[in-house]
Amino acid sequence: MQAVAVDQYERLTVHVPRFEAKRFRAIMKALGFEIEKKNAIDRALDDIEAGRVTTYASADEMCKALGI
């Protein structure tokens, strides 16, 4: 069998049930695919979508809430 040189990739987002994630990763690794870890921007966007953000009217209000 001959190795195929791949110079183009398509980046996909796949939603996998948490209980199947380990098996999914093993299958992808066995097929030779790479699973990219999320970067900081993607994690931040996930937080925004999930509503895990807090807004403040001013910097002083934020410092007071954080105990600074």
N, CA and C atoms as an extended XYZ file, in Angstrom:
204
Properties=species:S:1:pos:R:3:atomname:S:1:resname:S:1:resid:I:1 pbc="F F F"
N         0.843       -1.179        0.000 N   MET     1
C         0.000        0.000        0.000 CA  MET     1
C         0.882        1.234        0.000 C   MET     1
N         0.524        2.227       -0.780 N   GLN     2
C         1.319        3.427       -0.929 CA  GLN     2
C         0.763        4.547       -0.062 C   GLN     2
N         1.660        5.322        0.564 N   ALA     3
C         1.237        6.473        1.368 CA  ALA     3
C         0.769        7.588        0.437 C   ALA     3
N        -0.284        8.257        0.825 N   VAL     4
C        -0.839        9.341        0.025 CA  VAL     4
C        -0.458       10.662        0.674 C   VAL     4
N         0.157       11.540       -0.084 N   ALA     5
C         0.519       12.861        0.432 CA  ALA     5
C        -0.718       13.751        0.395 C   ALA     5
N        -1.045       14.311        1.533 N   VAL     6
C        -2.224       15.173        1.630 CA  VAL     6
C        -1.742       16.579        1.929 C   VAL     6
N        -2.121       17.525        1.063 N   ASP     7
C        -1.719       18.902        1.296 CA  ASP     7
C        -2.911       19.807        1.580 C   ASP     7
N        -4.095       19.260        1.541 N   GLN     8
C        -5.288       20.040        1.841 CA  GLN     8
C        -6.120       19.309        2.890 C   GLN     8
N        -6.588       20.071        3.855 N   TYR     9
C        -7.402       19.507        4.920 CA  TYR     9
C        -8.690       20.302        5.025 C   TYR     9
N        -9.696       19.664        5.523 N   GLU    10
C       -10.943       20.344        5.849 CA  GLU    10
C       -11.131       20.235        7.342 C   GLU    10
N       -11.372       21.354        7.980 N   ARG    11
C       -11.566       21.379        9.428 CA  ARG    11
C       -13.053       21.212        9.717 C   ARG    11
N       -13.370       20.223       10.539 N   LEU    12
C       -14.763       19.911       10.860 CA  LEU    12
C       -14.992       20.014       12.356 C   LEU    12
N       -16.201       20.335       12.721 N   THR    13
C       -16.604       20.305       14.125 CA  THR    13
C       -17.576       19.149       14.278 C   THR    13
N       -17.274       18.263       15.212 N   VAL    14
C       -18.103       17.077       15.421 CA  VAL    14
C       -18.553       17.069       16.875 C   VAL    14
N       -19.821       16.859       17.105 N   HIS    15
C       -20.347       16.751       18.455 CA  HIS    15
C       -20.495       15.270       18.790 C   HIS    15
N       -19.788       14.842       19.831 N   VAL    16
C       -19.769       13.443       20.231 CA  VAL    16
C       -20.271       13.368       21.673 C   VAL    16
N       -21.174       12.450       21.982 N   PRO    17
C       -21.604       12.304       23.376 CA  PRO    17
C       -20.397       12.042       24.277 C   PRO    17
N       -20.398       12.663       25.445 N   ARG    18
C       -19.263       12.592       26.356 CA  ARG    18
C       -18.868       11.148       26.672 C   ARG    18
N       -19.846       10.254       26.836 N   PHE    19
C       -19.535        8.866       27.186 CA  PHE    19
C       -18.912        8.101       26.021 C   PHE    19
N       -18.991        8.634       24.803 N   GLU    20
C       -18.404        7.991       23.631 CA  GLU    20
C       -17.088        8.652       23.194 C   GLU    20
N       -16.679        9.710       23.868 N   ALA    21
C       -15.519       10.497       23.428 CA  ALA    21
C       -14.235        9.675       23.401 C   ALA    21
N       -14.010        8.861       24.398 N   LYS    22
C       -12.778        8.076       24.457 CA  LYS    22
C       -12.700        7.112       23.262 C   LYS    22
N       -13.801        6.435       22.977 N   ARG    23
C       -13.830        5.502       21.855 CA  ARG    23
C       -13.693        6.240       20.526 C   ARG    23
N       -14.345        7.386       20.427 N   PHE    24
C       -14.259        8.192       19.207 CA  PHE    24
C       -12.817        8.608       18.938 C   PHE    24
N       -12.124        9.074       19.981 N   ARG    25
C       -10.719        9.480       19.825 CA  ARG    25
C        -9.856        8.305       19.387 C   ARG    25
N       -10.097        7.130       19.959 N   ALA    26
C        -9.322        5.938       19.598 CA  ALA    26
C        -9.545        5.561       18.138 C   ALA    26
N       -10.779        5.644       17.688 N   ILE    27
C       -11.093        5.316       16.292 CA  ILE    27
C       -10.437        6.320       15.346 C   ILE    27
N       -10.522        7.592       15.674 N   MET    28
C        -9.921        8.619       14.824 CA  MET    28
C        -8.403        8.452       14.758 C   MET    28
N        -7.788        8.121       15.887 N   LYS    29
C        -6.343        7.904       15.914 CA  LYS    29
C        -5.969        6.680       15.068 C   LYS    29
N        -6.769        5.619       15.167 N   ALA    30
C        -6.509        4.409       14.389 CA  ALA    30
C        -6.636        4.664       12.889 C   ALA    30
N        -7.512        5.569       12.511 N   LEU    31
C        -7.685        5.911       11.101 CA  LEU    31
C        -6.630        6.901       10.615 C   LEU    31
N        -5.814        7.416       11.537 N   GLY    32
C        -4.758        8.352       11.164 CA  GLY    32
C        -5.184        9.802       11.139 C   GLY    32
N        -6.324       10.105       11.738 N   PHE    33
C        -6.798       11.489       11.776 CA  PHE    33
C        -6.296       12.177       13.030 C   PHE    33
N        -6.166       13.488       12.943 N   GLU    34
C        -5.686       14.285       14.062 CA  GLU    34
C        -6.865       15.006       14.697 C   GLU    34
N        -6.927       14.996       16.017 N   ILE    35
C        -7.951       15.743       16.741 CA  ILE    35
C        -7.256       16.936       17.376 C   ILE    35
N        -7.665       18.119       16.954 N   GLU    36
C        -7.088       19.352       17.435 CA  GLU    36
C        -7.706       19.728       18.774 C   GLU    36
N        -6.870       20.156       19.701 N   LYS    37
C        -7.408       20.659       20.963 CA  LYS    37
C        -7.964       22.051       20.722 C   LYS    37
N        -8.974       22.423       21.499 N   LYS    38
C        -9.565       23.747       21.345 CA  LYS    38
C        -8.570       24.806       21.795 C   LYS    38
N        -8.537       25.898       21.058 N   ASN    39
C        -7.690       27.005       21.469 CA  ASN    39
C        -8.484       27.939       22.385 C   ASN    39
N        -7.837       28.951       22.908 N   ALA    40
C        -8.465       29.849       23.885 CA  ALA    40
C        -9.684       30.568       23.312 C   ALA    40
N        -9.626       30.950       22.055 N   ILE    41
C       -10.758       31.659       21.448 CA  ILE    41
C       -11.969       30.743       21.341 C   ILE    41
N       -11.768       29.503       20.922 N   ASP    42
C       -12.884       28.558       20.824 CA  ASP    42
C       -13.500       28.286       22.191 C   ASP    42
N       -12.656       28.142       23.228 N   ARG    43
C       -13.178       27.930       24.583 CA  ARG    43
C       -13.957       29.148       25.067 C   ARG    43
N       -13.463       30.348       24.750 N   ALA    44
C       -14.161       31.574       25.137 CA  ALA    44
C       -15.516       31.673       24.443 C   ALA    44
N       -15.561       31.319       23.165 N   LEU    45
C       -16.836       31.342       22.435 CA  LEU    45
C       -17.820       30.322       23.014 C   LEU    45
N       -17.317       29.174       23.427 N   ASP    46
C       -18.175       28.175       24.082 CA  ASP    46
C       -18.758       28.740       25.374 C   ASP    46
N       -17.934       29.457       26.148 N   ASP    47
C       -18.413       30.075       27.391 CA  ASP    47
C       -19.507       31.093       27.107 C   ASP    47
N       -19.320       31.899       26.073 N   ILE    48
C       -20.329       32.903       25.729 CA  ILE    48
C       -21.629       32.232       25.321 C   ILE    48
N       -21.544       31.198       24.478 N   GLU    49
C       -22.748       30.488       24.028 CA  GLU    49
C       -23.476       29.833       25.189 C   GLU    49
N       -22.728       29.345       26.185 N   ALA    50
C       -23.329       28.662       27.326 CA  ALA    50
C       -23.793       29.644       28.407 C   ALA    50
N       -23.511       30.930       28.223 N   GLY    51
C       -23.955       31.921       29.201 CA  GLY    51
C       -23.060       32.019       30.427 C   GLY    51
N       -21.831       31.552       30.323 N   ARG    52
C       -20.905       31.607       31.463 CA  ARG    52
C       -20.083       32.890       31.424 C   ARG    52
N       -20.775       34.024       31.328 N   VAL    53
C       -20.112       35.325       31.322 CA  VAL    53
C       -20.807       36.246       32.312 C   VAL    53
N       -20.071       37.197       32.815 N   THR    54
C       -20.618       38.184       33.734 CA  THR    54
C       -20.304       39.563       33.183 C   THR    54
N       -21.279       40.459       33.213 N   THR    55
C       -21.053       41.816       32.729 CA  THR    55
C       -21.110       42.784       33.902 C   THR    55
N       -20.350       43.846       33.781 N   TYR    56
C       -20.286       44.876       34.807 CA  TYR    56
C       -20.478       46.230       34.144 C   TYR    56
N       -21.038       47.179       34.899 N   ALA    57
C       -21.276       48.520       34.378 CA  ALA    57
C       -19.989       49.319       34.281 C   ALA    57
N       -19.030       49.003       35.141 N   SER    58
C       -17.774       49.748       35.123 CA  SER    58
C       -16.640       48.865       35.638 C   SER    58
N       -15.423       49.336       35.429 N   ALA    59
C       -14.250       48.614       35.930 CA  ALA    59
C       -14.233       48.609       37.452 C   ALA    59
N       -14.690       49.698       38.051 N   ASP    60
C       -14.741       49.757       39.526 CA  ASP    60
C       -15.683       48.699       40.083 C   ASP    60
N       -16.837       48.542       39.435 N   GLU    61
C       -17.805       47.524       39.868 CA  GLU    61
C       -17.202       46.125       39.749 C   GLU    61
N       -16.473       45.874       38.661 N   MET    62
C       -15.834       44.569       38.469 CA  MET    62
C       -14.783       44.320       39.548 C   MET    62
N       -13.943       45.317       39.840 N   CYS    63
C       -12.923       45.167       40.880 CA  CYS    63
C       -13.557       44.902       42.235 C   CYS    63
N       -14.635       45.582       42.526 N   LYS    64
C       -15.325       45.384       43.805 CA  LYS    64
C       -15.885       43.955       43.896 C   LYS    64
N       -16.478       43.452       42.789 N   ALA    65
C       -17.044       42.106       42.771 CA  ALA    65
C       -15.949       41.040       42.902 C   ALA    65
N       -14.764       41.338       42.377 N   LEU    66
C       -13.649       40.403       42.454 CA  LEU    66
C       -12.847       40.540       43.738 C   LEU    66
N       -13.178       41.559       44.533 N   GLY    67
C       -12.473       41.753       45.797 CA  GLY    67
C       -11.096       42.362       45.638 C   GLY    67
N       -10.936       43.143       44.586 N   ILE    68
C        -9.635       43.770       44.330 CA  ILE    68
C        -9.617       45.171       44.875 C   ILE    68
